[in-house]
Amino acid sequence: MSKIQSDDWRRSGQDFLKGVKLIAQDYFLYSSDWDHDHCEFCMAKFSMNEGDLKRGYSTTDSYHWICEECFQDFKEEFNWEVIKK
Ligand SMILES: [Zn+2]
C-alpha cells in the first residue's frame, strides 16, 4: 500500500512523468541560462548552493528533476525505470 493519498498536495499534473526512465545522478546545471531546478512534485530546490539538493532523479533529457523523498513516495504509482549512471 502506498502511504500517500490520492489528493496529496504534491500532485499537480505530472502525468507526463508516468512510465518514464529516470537517471539517478548528482545534480548538474543543464543550461547556463539558469542555476537551479525544482523537484517536479514538492518544489524542493536543486542547485550547487549550500543547503540545496545535490542529488536526485532526472528525466533522460535532464530537464525534470525529482527529489529522493518524492521518488520513494511516487515510484510505484508512476512506474519509473531507474537507469544507473
Ligand atoms: Zn520532491
PDB file of the backbone (N, CA, C, O) and the ligand in Angstrom, with CONECT records:
HET     ZN  A 101       1
ATOM      1  N   MET A   1       0.838  -1.208   0.000  1.00  0.00           N
ATOM      2  CA  MET A   1       0.000   0.000   0.000  1.00  0.00           C
ATOM      3  C   MET A   1       0.868   1.250   0.000  1.00  0.00           C
ATOM      4  O   MET A   1       1.843   1.357   0.744  1.00  0.00           O
ATOM      5  N   SER A   2       0.500   2.154  -0.822  1.00  0.00           N
ATOM      6  CA  SER A   2       1.209   3.416  -0.846  1.00  0.00           C
ATOM      7  C   SER A   2       0.761   4.248   0.348  1.00  0.00           C
ATOM      8  O   SER A   2      -0.412   4.246   0.722  1.00  0.00           O
ATOM      9  N   LYS A   3       1.715   4.956   0.936  1.00  0.00           N
ATOM     10  CA  LYS A   3       1.364   5.774   2.095  1.00  0.00           C
ATOM     11  C   LYS A   3       0.812   7.129   1.690  1.00  0.00           C
ATOM     12  O   LYS A   3       0.295   7.860   2.535  1.00  0.00           O
ATOM     13  N   ILE A   4       0.910   7.477   0.423  1.00  0.00           N
ATOM     14  CA  ILE A   4       0.430   8.799   0.022  1.00  0.00           C
ATOM     15  C   ILE A   4      -1.026   8.752  -0.413  1.00  0.00           C
ATOM     16  O   ILE A   4      -1.517   7.735  -0.903  1.00  0.00           O
ATOM     17  N   GLN A   5      -1.692   9.856  -0.225  1.00  0.00           N
ATOM     18  CA  GLN A   5      -3.104   9.969  -0.565  1.00  0.00           C
ATOM     19  C   GLN A   5      -3.270  10.378  -2.026  1.00  0.00           C
ATOM     20  O   GLN A   5      -2.381  10.975  -2.632  1.00  0.00           O
ATOM     21  N   SER A   6      -4.428  10.039  -2.566  1.00  0.00           N
ATOM     22  CA  SER A   6      -4.681  10.411  -3.957  1.00  0.00           C
ATOM     23  C   SER A   6      -4.781  11.922  -4.126  1.00  0.00           C
ATOM     24  O   SER A   6      -4.629  12.452  -5.227  1.00  0.00           O
ATOM     25  N   ASP A   7      -5.041  12.608  -3.005  1.00  0.00           N
ATOM     26  CA  ASP A   7      -5.105  14.071  -3.101  1.00  0.00           C
ATOM     27  C   ASP A   7      -3.870  14.720  -2.466  1.00  0.00           C
ATOM     28  O   ASP A   7      -3.914  15.868  -2.025  1.00  0.00           O
ATOM     29  N   ASP A   8      -2.776  13.966  -2.429  1.00  0.00           N
ATOM     30  CA  ASP A   8      -1.528  14.509  -1.894  1.00  0.00           C
ATOM     31  C   ASP A   8      -1.252  15.865  -2.553  1.00  0.00           C
ATOM     32  O   ASP A   8      -1.404  16.023  -3.764  1.00  0.00           O
ATOM     33  N   TRP A   9      -0.846  16.834  -1.738  1.00  0.00           N
ATOM     34  CA  TRP A   9      -0.651  18.211  -2.239  1.00  0.00           C
ATOM     35  C   TRP A   9       0.409  18.300  -3.328  1.00  0.00           C
ATOM     36  O   TRP A   9       0.427  19.254  -4.106  1.00  0.00           O
ATOM     37  N   ARG A  10       1.284  17.315  -3.383  1.00  0.00           N
ATOM     38  CA  ARG A  10       2.361  17.396  -4.377  1.00  0.00           C
ATOM     39  C   ARG A  10       1.905  17.071  -5.791  1.00  0.00           C
ATOM     40  O   ARG A  10       2.629  17.322  -6.754  1.00  0.00           O
ATOM     41  N   ARG A  11       0.705  16.515  -5.918  1.00  0.00           N
ATOM     42  CA  ARG A  11       0.222  16.199  -7.264  1.00  0.00           C
ATOM     43  C   ARG A  11      -0.217  17.466  -7.978  1.00  0.00           C
ATOM     44  O   ARG A  11      -1.016  18.244  -7.457  1.00  0.00           O
ATOM     45  N   SER A  12       0.309  17.661  -9.164  1.00  0.00           N
ATOM     46  CA  SER A  12      -0.126  18.822  -9.943  1.00  0.00           C
ATOM     47  C   SER A  12       0.102  18.565 -11.424  1.00  0.00           C
ATOM     48  O   SER A  12       0.785  19.324 -12.112  1.00  0.00           O
ATOM     49  N   GLY A  13      -0.482  17.489 -11.887  1.00  0.00           N
ATOM     50  CA  GLY A  13      -0.415  17.219 -13.327  1.00  0.00           C
ATOM     51  C   GLY A  13       0.908  16.679 -13.812  1.00  0.00           C
ATOM     52  O   GLY A  13       1.407  17.102 -14.855  1.00  0.00           O
ATOM     53  N   GLN A  14       1.492  15.740 -13.064  1.00  0.00           N
ATOM     54  CA  GLN A  14       2.759  15.147 -13.500  1.00  0.00           C
ATOM     55  C   GLN A  14       2.543  13.878 -14.315  1.00  0.00           C
ATOM     56  O   GLN A  14       3.436  13.035 -14.395  1.00  0.00           O
ATOM     57  N   ASP A  15       1.383  13.736 -14.912  1.00  0.00           N
ATOM     58  CA  ASP A  15       1.108  12.509 -15.660  1.00  0.00           C
ATOM     59  C   ASP A  15       2.128  12.245 -16.769  1.00  0.00           C
ATOM     60  O   ASP A  15       2.361  11.101 -17.161  1.00  0.00           O
ATOM     61  N   PHE A  16       2.728  13.326 -17.261  1.00  0.00           N
ATOM     62  CA  PHE A  16       3.742  13.153 -18.312  1.00  0.00           C
ATOM     63  C   PHE A  16       4.963  12.396 -17.811  1.00  0.00           C
ATOM     64  O   PHE A  16       5.794  11.953 -18.604  1.00  0.00           O
ATOM     65  N   LEU A  17       5.071  12.248 -16.491  1.00  0.00           N
ATOM     66  CA  LEU A  17       6.205  11.522 -15.920  1.00  0.00           C
ATOM     67  C   LEU A  17       5.894  10.048 -15.679  1.00  0.00           C
ATOM     68  O   LEU A  17       6.738   9.314 -15.165  1.00  0.00           O
ATOM     69  N   LYS A  18       4.716   9.617 -16.036  1.00  0.00           N
ATOM     70  CA  LYS A  18       4.357   8.210 -15.805  1.00  0.00           C
ATOM     71  C   LYS A  18       5.094   7.300 -16.780  1.00  0.00           C
ATOM     72  O   LYS A  18       5.092   7.509 -17.994  1.00  0.00           O
ATOM     73  N   GLY A  19       5.731   6.271 -16.192  1.00  0.00           N
ATOM     74  CA  GLY A  19       6.385   5.262 -17.013  1.00  0.00           C
ATOM     75  C   GLY A  19       7.670   5.696 -17.692  1.00  0.00           C
ATOM     76  O   GLY A  19       8.178   4.988 -18.562  1.00  0.00           O
ATOM     77  N   VAL A  20       8.203   6.844 -17.312  1.00  0.00           N
ATOM     78  CA  VAL A  20       9.432   7.307 -17.972  1.00  0.00           C
ATOM     79  C   VAL A  20      10.667   6.702 -17.310  1.00  0.00           C
ATOM     80  O   VAL A  20      10.592   6.152 -16.211  1.00  0.00           O
ATOM     81  N   LYS A  21      11.782   6.811 -17.983  1.00  0.00           N
ATOM     82  CA  LYS A  21      13.058   6.401 -17.420  1.00  0.00           C
ATOM     83  C   LYS A  21      13.645   7.582 -16.661  1.00  0.00           C
ATOM     84  O   LYS A  21      13.596   8.724 -17.117  1.00  0.00           O
ATOM     85  N   LEU A  22      14.202   7.278 -15.486  1.00  0.00           N
ATOM     86  CA  LEU A  22      14.853   8.318 -14.684  1.00  0.00           C
ATOM     87  C   LEU A  22      16.306   7.934 -14.452  1.00  0.00           C
ATOM     88  O   LEU A  22      16.633   6.756 -14.312  1.00  0.00           O
ATOM     89  N   ILE A  23      17.155   8.920 -14.415  1.00  0.00           N
ATOM     90  CA  ILE A  23      18.567   8.697 -14.138  1.00  0.00           C
ATOM     91  C   ILE A  23      18.873   9.157 -12.728  1.00  0.00           C
ATOM     92  O   ILE A  23      18.627  10.312 -12.378  1.00  0.00           O
ATOM     93  N   ALA A  24      19.412   8.252 -11.913  1.00  0.00           N
ATOM     94  CA  ALA A  24      19.835   8.608 -10.556  1.00  0.00           C
ATOM     95  C   ALA A  24      21.223   9.217 -10.674  1.00  0.00           C
ATOM     96  O   ALA A  24      22.179   8.543 -11.059  1.00  0.00           O
ATOM     97  N   GLN A  25      21.324  10.482 -10.344  1.00  0.00           N
ATOM     98  CA  GLN A  25      22.607  11.145 -10.548  1.00  0.00           C
ATOM     99  C   GLN A  25      22.742  12.401  -9.700  1.00  0.00           C
ATOM    100  O   GLN A  25      21.776  12.896  -9.118  1.00  0.00           O
ATOM    101  N   ASP A  26      23.971  12.898  -9.650  1.00  0.00           N
ATOM    102  CA  ASP A  26      24.215  14.160  -8.970  1.00  0.00           C
ATOM    103  C   ASP A  26      23.621  15.279  -9.815  1.00  0.00           C
ATOM    104  O   ASP A  26      23.612  15.219 -11.045  1.00  0.00           O
ATOM    105  N   TYR A  27      23.136  16.282  -9.134  1.00  0.00           N
ATOM    106  CA  TYR A  27      22.571  17.416  -9.855  1.00  0.00           C
ATOM    107  C   TYR A  27      23.659  18.158 -10.633  1.00  0.00           C
ATOM    108  O   TYR A  27      24.786  18.308 -10.160  1.00  0.00           O
ATOM    109  N   PHE A  28      23.313  18.602 -11.795  1.00  0.00           N
ATOM    110  CA  PHE A  28      24.239  19.434 -12.568  1.00  0.00           C
ATOM    111  C   PHE A  28      23.416  20.467 -13.329  1.00  0.00           C
ATOM    112  O   PHE A  28      22.206  20.318 -13.500  1.00  0.00           O
ATOM    113  N   LEU A  29      24.081  21.493 -13.771  1.00  0.00           N
ATOM    114  CA  LEU A  29      23.382  22.557 -14.486  1.00  0.00           C
ATOM    115  C   LEU A  29      23.208  22.162 -15.940  1.00  0.00           C
ATOM    116  O   LEU A  29      24.171  22.012 -16.692  1.00  0.00           O
ATOM    117  N   TYR A  30      21.978  22.004 -16.301  1.00  0.00           N
ATOM    118  CA  TYR A  30      21.617  21.567 -17.637  1.00  0.00           C
ATOM    119  C   TYR A  30      21.886  22.670 -18.651  1.00  0.00           C
ATOM    120  O   TYR A  30      22.205  22.399 -19.809  1.00  0.00           O
ATOM    121  N   SER A  31      21.760  23.883 -18.216  1.00  0.00           N
ATOM    122  CA  SER A  31      21.943  25.015 -19.112  1.00  0.00           C
ATOM    123  C   SER A  31      22.569  26.166 -18.342  1.00  0.00           C
ATOM    124  O   SER A  31      22.337  26.301 -17.141  1.00  0.00           O
ATOM    125  N   SER A  32      23.343  26.982 -18.998  1.00  0.00           N
ATOM    126  CA  SER A  32      23.922  28.148 -18.335  1.00  0.00           C
ATOM    127  C   SER A  32      22.893  29.264 -18.190  1.00  0.00           C
ATOM    128  O   SER A  32      23.193  30.314 -17.623  1.00  0.00           O
ATOM    129  N   ASP A  33      21.692  29.045 -18.694  1.00  0.00           N
ATOM    130  CA  ASP A  33      20.656  30.071 -18.610  1.00  0.00           C
ATOM    131  C   ASP A  33      20.011  30.150 -17.232  1.00  0.00           C
ATOM    132  O   ASP A  33      19.336  31.132 -16.923  1.00  0.00           O
ATOM    133  N   TRP A  34      20.205  29.141 -16.411  1.00  0.00           N
ATOM    134  CA  TRP A  34      19.652  29.201 -15.064  1.00  0.00           C
ATOM    135  C   TRP A  34      20.571  28.442 -14.118  1.00  0.00           C
ATOM    136  O   TRP A  34      21.487  27.748 -14.559  1.00  0.00           O
ATOM    137  N   ASP A  35      20.328  28.574 -12.819  1.00  0.00           N
ATOM    138  CA  ASP A  35      21.257  27.981 -11.863  1.00  0.00           C
ATOM    139  C   ASP A  35      20.593  27.053 -10.866  1.00  0.00           C
ATOM    140  O   ASP A  35      21.215  26.653  -9.882  1.00  0.00           O
ATOM    141  N   HIS A  36      19.342  26.706 -11.106  1.00  0.00           N
ATOM    142  CA  HIS A  36      18.707  25.749 -10.207  1.00  0.00           C
ATOM    143  C   HIS A  36      17.499  25.113 -10.883  1.00  0.00           C
ATOM    144  O   HIS A  36      17.032  25.566 -11.928  1.00  0.00           O
ATOM    145  N   ASP A  37      17.014  24.058 -10.259  1.00  0.00           N
ATOM    146  CA  ASP A  37      15.784  23.402 -10.688  1.00  0.00           C
ATOM    147  C   ASP A  37      14.973  23.094  -9.450  1.00  0.00           C
ATOM    148  O   ASP A  37      15.472  23.183  -8.328  1.00  0.00           O
ATOM    149  N   HIS A  38      13.716  22.730  -9.660  1.00  0.00           N
ATOM    150  CA  HIS A  38      12.869  22.350  -8.544  1.00  0.00           C
ATOM    151  C   HIS A  38      12.340  20.943  -8.760  1.00  0.00           C
ATOM    152  O   HIS A  38      12.105  20.512  -9.889  1.00  0.00           O
ATOM    153  N   CYS A  39      12.160  20.238  -7.650  1.00  0.00           N
ATOM    154  CA  CYS A  39      11.541  18.925  -7.717  1.00  0.00           C
ATOM    155  C   CYS A  39      10.164  19.085  -8.377  1.00  0.00           C
ATOM    156  O   CYS A  39       9.409  20.000  -8.050  1.00  0.00           O
ATOM    157  N   GLU A  40       9.860  18.192  -9.295  1.00  0.00           N
ATOM    158  CA  GLU A  40       8.585  18.278 -10.021  1.00  0.00           C
ATOM    159  C   GLU A  40       7.380  18.092  -9.101  1.00  0.00           C
ATOM    160  O   GLU A  40       6.260  18.463  -9.454  1.00  0.00           O
ATOM    161  N   PHE A  41       7.610  17.521  -7.932  1.00  0.00           N
ATOM    162  CA  PHE A  41       6.489  17.236  -7.029  1.00  0.00           C
ATOM    163  C   PHE A  41       6.412  18.220  -5.863  1.00  0.00           C
ATOM    164  O   PHE A  41       5.393  18.886  -5.680  1.00  0.00           O
ATOM    165  N   CYS A  42       7.477  18.314  -5.078  1.00  0.00           N
ATOM    166  CA  CYS A  42       7.394  19.126  -3.861  1.00  0.00           C
ATOM    167  C   CYS A  42       8.071  20.485  -4.011  1.00  0.00           C
ATOM    168  O   CYS A  42       8.039  21.300  -3.089  1.00  0.00           O
ATOM    169  N   MET A  43       8.679  20.733  -5.162  1.00  0.00           N
ATOM    170  CA  MET A  43       9.353  22.006  -5.445  1.00  0.00           C
ATOM    171  C   MET A  43      10.616  22.216  -4.611  1.00  0.00           C
ATOM    172  O   MET A  43      11.114  23.339  -4.534  1.00  0.00           O
ATOM    173  N   ALA A  44      11.137  21.175  -3.993  1.00  0.00           N
ATOM    174  CA  ALA A  44      12.424  21.298  -3.311  1.00  0.00           C
ATOM    175  C   ALA A  44      13.447  21.775  -4.336  1.00  0.00           C
ATOM    176  O   ALA A  44      13.365  21.436  -5.516  1.00  0.00           O
ATOM    177  N   LYS A  45      14.400  22.556  -3.873  1.00  0.00           N
ATOM    178  CA  LYS A  45      15.338  23.196  -4.789  1.00  0.00           C
ATOM    179  C   LYS A  45      16.619  22.395  -4.980  1.00  0.00           C
ATOM    180  O   LYS A  45      17.256  21.950  -4.025  1.00  0.00           O
ATOM    181  N   PHE A  46      16.965  22.232  -6.234  1.00  0.00           N
ATOM    182  CA  PHE A  46      18.254  21.645  -6.593  1.00  0.00           C
ATOM    183  C   PHE A  46      19.151  22.782  -7.066  1.00  0.00           C
ATOM    184  O   PHE A  46      18.753  23.589  -7.906  1.00  0.00           O
ATOM    185  N   SER A  47      20.356  22.841  -6.527  1.00  0.00           N
ATOM    186  CA  SER A  47      21.323  23.806  -7.052  1.00  0.00           C
ATOM    187  C   SER A  47      22.689  23.459  -6.501  1.00  0.00           C
ATOM    188  O   SER A  47      22.833  22.532  -5.703  1.00  0.00           O
ATOM    189  N   MET A  48      23.673  24.196  -6.922  1.00  0.00           N
ATOM    190  CA  MET A  48      25.033  23.997  -6.427  1.00  0.00           C
ATOM    191  C   MET A  48      25.237  24.719  -5.097  1.00  0.00           C
ATOM    192  O   MET A  48      26.306  24.614  -4.496  1.00  0.00           O
ATOM    193  N   ASN A  49      24.239  25.438  -4.641  1.00  0.00           N
ATOM    194  CA  ASN A  49      24.389  26.221  -3.416  1.00  0.00           C
ATOM    195  C   ASN A  49      24.225  25.365  -2.163  1.00  0.00           C
ATOM    196  O   ASN A  49      23.518  24.357  -2.170  1.00  0.00           O
ATOM    197  N   GLU A  50      24.870  25.773  -1.120  1.00  0.00           N
ATOM    198  CA  GLU A  50      24.803  25.059   0.142  1.00  0.00           C
ATOM    199  C   GLU A  50      23.359  24.990   0.631  1.00  0.00           C
ATOM    200  O   GLU A  50      22.614  25.967   0.559  1.00  0.00           O
ATOM    201  N   GLY A  51      22.985  23.822   1.126  1.00  0.00           N
ATOM    202  CA  GLY A  51      21.643  23.671   1.663  1.00  0.00           C
ATOM    203  C   GLY A  51      20.624  23.193   0.656  1.00  0.00           C
ATOM    204  O   GLY A  51      19.533  22.772   1.040  1.00  0.00           O
ATOM    205  N   ASP A  52      20.949  23.246  -0.621  1.00  0.00           N
ATOM    206  CA  ASP A  52      20.030  22.761  -1.645  1.00  0.00           C
ATOM    207  C   ASP A  52      20.382  21.327  -2.019  1.00  0.00           C
ATOM    208  O   ASP A  52      21.473  20.838  -1.731  1.00  0.00           O
ATOM    209  N   LEU A  53      19.440  20.679  -2.660  1.00  0.00           N
ATOM    210  CA  LEU A  53      19.656  19.279  -3.019  1.00  0.00           C
ATOM    211  C   LEU A  53      20.761  19.142  -4.060  1.00  0.00           C
ATOM    212  O   LEU A  53      20.871  19.939  -4.991  1.00  0.00           O
ATOM    213  N   LYS A  54      21.571  18.111  -3.872  1.00  0.00           N
ATOM    214  CA  LYS A  54      22.703  17.888  -4.773  1.00  0.00           C
ATOM    215  C   LYS A  54      22.568  16.579  -5.545  1.00  0.00           C
ATOM    216  O   LYS A  54      23.387  16.259  -6.406  1.00  0.00           O
ATOM    217  N   ARG A  55      21.521  15.834  -5.219  1.00  0.00           N
ATOM    218  CA  ARG A  55      21.374  14.556  -5.882  1.00  0.00           C
ATOM    219  C   ARG A  55      19.892  14.233  -6.016  1.00  0.00           C
ATOM    220  O   ARG A  55      19.089  14.565  -5.145  1.00  0.00           O
ATOM    221  N   GLY A  56      19.548  13.589  -7.110  1.00  0.00           N
ATOM    222  CA  GLY A  56      18.149  13.243  -7.300  1.00  0.00           C
ATOM    223  C   GLY A  56      17.970  12.379  -8.519  1.00  0.00           C
ATOM    224  O   GLY A  56      18.887  11.677  -8.947  1.00  0.00           O
ATOM    225  N   TYR A  57      16.780  12.439  -9.072  1.00  0.00           N
ATOM    226  CA  TYR A  57      16.440  11.627 -10.234  1.00  0.00           C
ATOM    227  C   TYR A  57      15.978  12.565 -11.332  1.00  0.00           C
ATOM    228  O   TYR A  57      15.094  13.397 -11.127  1.00  0.00           O
ATOM    229  N   SER A  58      16.584  12.423 -12.493  1.00  0.00           N
ATOM    230  CA  SER A  58      16.185  13.302 -13.590  1.00  0.00           C
ATOM    231  C   SER A  58      15.633  12.486 -14.745  1.00  0.00           C
ATOM    232  O   SER A  58      15.904  11.293 -14.880  1.00  0.00           O
ATOM    233  N   THR A  59      14.848  13.168 -15.575  1.00  0.00           N
ATOM    234  CA  THR A  59      14.439  12.530 -16.824  1.00  0.00           C
ATOM    235  C   THR A  59      15.680  12.411 -17.697  1.00  0.00           C
ATOM    236  O   THR A  59      16.700  13.044 -17.421  1.00  0.00           O
ATOM    237  N   THR A  60      15.598  11.608 -18.740  1.00  0.00           N
ATOM    238  CA  THR A  60      16.788  11.349 -19.546  1.00  0.00           C
ATOM    239  C   THR A  60      17.302  12.604 -20.244  1.00  0.00           C
ATOM    240  O   THR A  60      18.473  12.663 -20.621  1.00  0.00           O
ATOM    241  N   ASP A  61      16.453  13.599 -20.421  1.00  0.00           N
ATOM    242  CA  ASP A  61      16.931  14.858 -21.009  1.00  0.00           C
ATOM    243  C   ASP A  61      17.433  15.821 -19.926  1.00  0.00           C
ATOM    244  O   ASP A  61      17.831  16.948 -20.223  1.00  0.00           O
ATOM    245  N   SER A  62      17.410  15.362 -18.663  1.00  0.00           N
ATOM    246  CA  SER A  62      17.883  16.149 -17.515  1.00  0.00           C
ATOM    247  C   SER A  62      17.101  17.444 -17.329  1.00  0.00           C
ATOM    248  O   SER A  62      17.578  18.379 -16.685  1.00  0.00           O
ATOM    249  N   TYR A  63      15.931  17.490 -17.879  1.00  0.00           N
ATOM    250  CA  TYR A  63      15.138  18.717 -17.807  1.00  0.00           C
ATOM    251  C   TYR A  63      14.243  18.735 -16.566  1.00  0.00           C
ATOM    252  O   TYR A  63      13.999  19.792 -15.985  1.00  0.00           O
ATOM    253  N   HIS A  64      13.762  17.567 -16.167  1.00  0.00           N
ATOM    254  CA  HIS A  64      12.888  17.470 -14.998  1.00  0.00           C
ATOM    255  C   HIS A  64      13.603  16.697 -13.902  1.00  0.00           C
ATOM    256  O   HIS A  64      14.243  15.677 -14.155  1.00  0.00           O
ATOM    257  N   TRP A  65      13.482  17.206 -12.673  1.00  0.00           N
ATOM    258  CA  TRP A  65      14.165  16.579 -11.534  1.00  0.00           C
ATOM    259  C   TRP A  65      13.166  16.204 -10.452  1.00  0.00           C
ATOM    260  O   TRP A  65      12.165  16.888 -10.237  1.00  0.00           O
ATOM    261  N   ILE A  66      13.464  15.096  -9.775  1.00  0.00           N
ATOM    262  CA  ILE A  66      12.604  14.614  -8.694  1.00  0.00           C
ATOM    263  C   ILE A  66      13.501  14.318  -7.502  1.00  0.00           C
ATOM    264  O   ILE A  66      14.547  13.688  -7.655  1.00  0.00           O
ATOM    265  N   CYS A  67      13.108  14.761  -6.329  1.00  0.00           N
ATOM    266  CA  CYS A  67      13.942  14.549  -5.145  1.00  0.00           C
ATOM    267  C   CYS A  67      13.773  13.119  -4.629  1.00  0.00           C
ATOM    268  O   CYS A  67      12.849  12.402  -5.011  1.00  0.00           O
ATOM    269  N   GLU A  68      14.682  12.738  -3.764  1.00  0.00           N
ATOM    270  CA  GLU A  68      14.692  11.370  -3.248  1.00  0.00           C
ATOM    271  C   GLU A  68      13.385  11.010  -2.545  1.00  0.00           C
ATOM    272  O   GLU A  68      12.846   9.921  -2.738  1.00  0.00           O
ATOM    273  N   GLU A  69      12.886  11.925  -1.736  1.00  0.00           N
ATOM    274  CA  GLU A  69      11.679  11.633  -0.974  1.00  0.00           C
ATOM    275  C   GLU A  69      10.480  11.427  -1.897  1.00  0.00           C
ATOM    276  O   GLU A  69       9.710  10.485  -1.714  1.00  0.00           O
ATOM    277  N   CYS A  70      10.322  12.291  -2.870  1.00  0.00           N
ATOM    278  CA  CYS A  70       9.189  12.151  -3.788  1.00  0.00           C
ATOM    279  C   CYS A  70       9.377  10.921  -4.671  1.00  0.00           C
ATOM    280  O   CYS A  70       8.408  10.251  -5.026  1.00  0.00           O
ATOM    281  N   PHE A  71      10.612  10.633  -5.018  1.00  0.00           N
ATOM    282  CA  PHE A  71      10.853   9.432  -5.796  1.00  0.00           C
ATOM    283  C   PHE A  71      10.344   8.210  -5.033  1.00  0.00           C
ATOM    284  O   PHE A  71       9.652   7.360  -5.593  1.00  0.00           O
ATOM    285  N   GLN A  72      10.694   8.134  -3.754  1.00  0.00           N
ATOM    286  CA  GLN A  72      10.270   6.983  -2.949  1.00  0.00           C
ATOM    287  C   GLN A  72       8.745   6.937  -2.813  1.00  0.00           C
ATOM    288  O   GLN A  72       8.148   5.861  -2.846  1.00  0.00           O
ATOM    289  N   ASP A  73       8.130   8.087  -2.662  1.00  0.00           N
ATOM    290  CA  ASP A  73       6.683   8.138  -2.447  1.00  0.00           C
ATOM    291  C   ASP A  73       5.876   7.816  -3.703  1.00  0.00           C
ATOM    292  O   ASP A  73       4.789   7.244  -3.620  1.00  0.00           O
ATOM    293  N   PHE A  74       6.411   8.184  -4.856  1.00  0.00           N
ATOM    294  CA  PHE A  74       5.620   8.063  -6.086  1.00  0.00           C
ATOM    295  C   PHE A  74       6.122   6.988  -7.056  1.00  0.00           C
ATOM    296  O   PHE A  74       5.511   6.768  -8.102  1.00  0.00           O
ATOM    297  N   LYS A  75       7.209   6.331  -6.723  1.00  0.00           N
ATOM    298  CA  LYS A  75       7.834   5.440  -7.715  1.00  0.00           C
ATOM    299  C   LYS A  75       6.934   4.293  -8.162  1.00  0.00           C
ATOM    300  O   LYS A  75       6.979   3.888  -9.324  1.00  0.00           O
ATOM    301  N   GLU A  76       6.121   3.767  -7.253  1.00  0.00           N
ATOM    302  CA  GLU A  76       5.263   2.653  -7.656  1.00  0.00           C
ATOM    303  C   GLU A  76       4.120   3.137  -8.534  1.00  0.00           C
ATOM    304  O   GLU A  76       3.815   2.538  -9.566  1.00  0.00           O
ATOM    305  N   GLU A  77       3.509   4.199  -8.121  1.00  0.00           N
ATOM    306  CA  GLU A  77       2.403   4.753  -8.901  1.00  0.00           C
ATOM    307  C   GLU A  77       2.844   5.188 -10.302  1.00  0.00           C
ATOM    308  O   GLU A  77       2.116   4.995 -11.275  1.00  0.00           O
ATOM    309  N   PHE A  78       4.023   5.766 -10.394  1.00  0.00           N
ATOM    310  CA  PHE A  78       4.489   6.296 -11.678  1.00  0.00           C
ATOM    311  C   PHE A  78       5.312   5.290 -12.476  1.00  0.00           C
ATOM    312  O   PHE A  78       5.688   5.544 -13.620  1.00  0.00           O
ATOM    313  N   ASN A  79       5.586   4.145 -11.855  1.00  0.00           N
ATOM    314  CA  ASN A  79       6.213   3.048 -12.591  1.00  0.00           C
ATOM    315  C   ASN A  79       7.505   3.478 -13.285  1.00  0.00           C
ATOM    316  O   ASN A  79       7.701   3.232 -14.475  1.00  0.00           O
ATOM    317  N   TRP A  80       8.381   4.126 -12.515  1.00  0.00           N
ATOM    318  CA  TRP A  80       9.622   4.615 -13.106  1.00  0.00           C
ATOM    319  C   TRP A  80      10.642   3.507 -13.277  1.00  0.00           C
ATOM    320  O   TRP A  80      10.737   2.587 -12.463  1.00  0.00           O
ATOM    321  N   GLU A  81      11.389   3.617 -14.339  1.00  0.00           N
ATOM    322  CA  GLU A  81      12.526   2.720 -14.540  1.00  0.00           C
ATOM    323  C   GLU A  81      13.782   3.551 -14.297  1.00  0.00           C
ATOM    324  O   GLU A  81      14.009   4.563 -14.960  1.00  0.00           O
ATOM    325  N   VAL A  82      14.597   3.109 -13.335  1.00  0.00           N
ATOM    326  CA  VAL A  82      15.788   3.895 -12.983  1.00  0.00           C
ATOM    327  C   VAL A  82      17.011   3.381 -13.699  1.00  0.00           C
ATOM    328  O   VAL A  82      17.324   2.191 -13.666  1.00  0.00           O
ATOM    329  N   ILE A  83      17.683   4.285 -14.337  1.00  0.00           N
ATOM    330  CA  ILE A  83      18.929   3.981 -15.035  1.00  0.00           C
ATOM    331  C   ILE A  83      20.073   4.444 -14.153  1.00  0.00           C
ATOM    332  O   ILE A  83      20.099   5.594 -13.717  1.00  0.00           O
ATOM    333  N   LYS A  84      21.008   3.563 -13.891  1.00  0.00           N
ATOM    334  CA  LYS A  84      22.171   3.960 -13.095  1.00  0.00           C
ATOM    335  C   LYS A  84      23.187   4.636 -13.995  1.00  0.00           C
ATOM    336  O   LYS A  84      23.367   4.275 -15.158  1.00  0.00           O
ATOM    337  N   LYS A  85      23.844   5.631 -13.414  1.00  0.00           N
ATOM    338  CA  LYS A  85      24.835   6.336 -14.219  1.00  0.00           C
ATOM    339  C   LYS A  85      26.208   6.179 -13.622  1.00  0.00           C
ATOM    340  O   LYS A  85      27.180   6.706 -14.163  1.00  0.00           O
TER     341      LYS A  85
HETATM  342 ZN    ZN A 101      10.266  16.345  -4.038  1.00  0.00          ZN2+
END
